Amino acid sequence: MDSESFTMEKKSDVGGIAADRLRSIIERVERLEEERKALSGDIKDIFIEAKSAGFDVKVLRTILKIRKQEPAEVEEQETLLDIYRRALGM
């Protein structure tokens, strides 16, 4: 191995860690976190808009949660909720 290739290897590999690869991973995560922050702000704005239009934001969040679930899971939860309500005389 010549001294130039040793220097290049040493520069990108520190303590057995590929520094360039690590830097790339960290920078990608940082970019995605910034995107997530921007998207969170956009979602917050939509909920503000919904509230000003007279919608109940808590109910909207519940609907969004339900829509992420499988239909069978939703049906099971609704059945249990109904049973629990009847047991409590509600």
C-alpha positions in Angstrom: 0.0 0.0 0.0 1.5 3.4 -0.9 1.4 6.3 1.4 -1.3 8.1 -0.6 -3.8 5.3 -0.4 -3.0 4.8 3.3 -3.7 8.5 3.9 -7.1 8.3 2.0 -8.1 5.2 3.9 -7.1 6.8 7.2 -9.1 9.9 6.4 -12.4 8.2 5.8 -12.0 5.3 8.3 -11.6 6.5 11.9 -11.4 3.9 14.6 -12.9 1.3 12.4 -15.8 3.5 11.5 -16.4 4.7 7.9 -16.6 8.4 8.7 -18.0 9.4 5.3 -20.8 6.8 5.6 -21.5 7.9 9.1 -21.6 11.6 8.1 -24.0 10.7 5.2 -26.4 8.9 7.5 -26.4 11.7 10.1 -27.0 14.4 7.4 -29.8 12.4 5.9 -31.5 12.0 9.3 -31.0 15.7 10.0 -32.7 16.6 6.6 -35.6 14.3 7.4 -36.0 15.8 10.8 -36.2 19.3 9.3 -38.8 18.0 6.8 -40.8 16.4 9.6 -40.7 19.7 11.5 -42.0 21.5 8.5 -44.7 18.9 7.9 -45.8 19.1 11.6 -46.2 22.8 11.2 -48.3 22.3 8.1 -50.5 19.7 10.0 -50.9 22.1 12.9 -52.1 24.8 10.4 -54.6 22.5 9.0 -56.0 21.7 12.4 -56.2 25.4 13.1 -58.1 25.9 9.9 -60.5 23.0 10.8 -61.1 24.5 14.2 -61.9 27.9 12.7 -64.3 26.1 10.3 -66.2 24.7 13.3 -64.8 21.2 13.4 -63.8 19.5 16.6 -60.1 18.8 16.4 -60.1 16.1 19.0 -62.7 14.2 17.0 -60.7 14.7 13.8 -57.6 13.3 15.4 -59.7 10.2 16.6 -60.9 9.7 13.0 -57.4 9.9 11.7 -56.3 7.3 14.2 -59.2 5.0 13.3 -58.5 5.3 9.6 -54.9 4.0 10.2 -56.3 0.8 11.7 -57.5 -2.4 10.0 -61.3 -2.6 9.7 -61.5 -5.8 11.9 -59.5 -4.0 14.6 -61.8 -1.0 14.5 -64.9 -3.3 14.7 -63.4 -5.2 17.7 -62.7 -1.9 19.6 -66.2 -0.6 18.9 -67.8 -3.8 20.1 -65.7 -3.7 23.3 -66.5 0.0 23.8 -70.2 -0.8 23.4 -70.0 -3.7 25.9 -68.1 -1.6 28.4 -70.6 1.3 28.1 -73.6 -1.1 28.7 -71.7 -2.6 31.7 -71.4 0.9 33.2 -75.0 1.8 32.4 -74.0 4.5 29.9 
